[in-house]
Amino acid sequence: MPSVSVRYIVHDVDEAIAFYVDRLGFRLVMHPAPAFAMLSHGELRLVLSAPSGGPGGGAAMPDGTLPQPGGWNRFSLEVDDLDARVERLREQGVRMRNEIVDGVGGRQILIEDPSGNPIELFEPTIPEARL
């Protein structure tokens, strides 16, 4: 059962569902409205909301500002073979923000969902960095 929930604002919920399910192995939990869906991946629950004037996570702020996708905050998915995963995703047309970076505890790359939200793919290189 998921124990962590992250909400991403996306331009197109259906397109985002296809990306997360088909490219990253998420499971669709529910999609009760065009502007809302809930997915899961292990202990992560990903809530997708489209910007809207109505109620919910995509609702406008009191000053009328609508939430927007993008930014730099992200969640990280641990992978076993980062090179192979990146190659497959590139073949599928997934946008990369950078190239693979070697860090202190592992290797990582930032990919984007169809709305420009970042996802970090992380391959640990030391035991302490593993989930």
Secondary structure as GFF3:
##gff-version 3
##sequence-region A 1 131
A	DSSP	beta_strand	4	9	.	.	.	ID=ss1
A	DSSP	alpha_helix	13	24	.	.	.	ID=ss2
A	DSSP	beta_strand	27	33	.	.	.	ID=ss3
A	DSSP	beta_strand	36	41	.	.	.	ID=ss4
A	DSSP	beta_strand	44	49	.	.	.	ID=ss5
A	DSSP	beta_strand	75	78	.	.	.	ID=ss6
A	DSSP	alpha_helix	82	91	.	.	.	ID=ss7
A	DSSP	beta_strand	101	102	.	.	.	ID=ss8
A	DSSP	beta_strand	106	112	.	.	.	ID=ss9
A	DSSP	beta_strand	118	124	.	.	.	ID=ss10
A	DSSP	three_ten_helix	127	129	.	.	.	ID=ss11
###
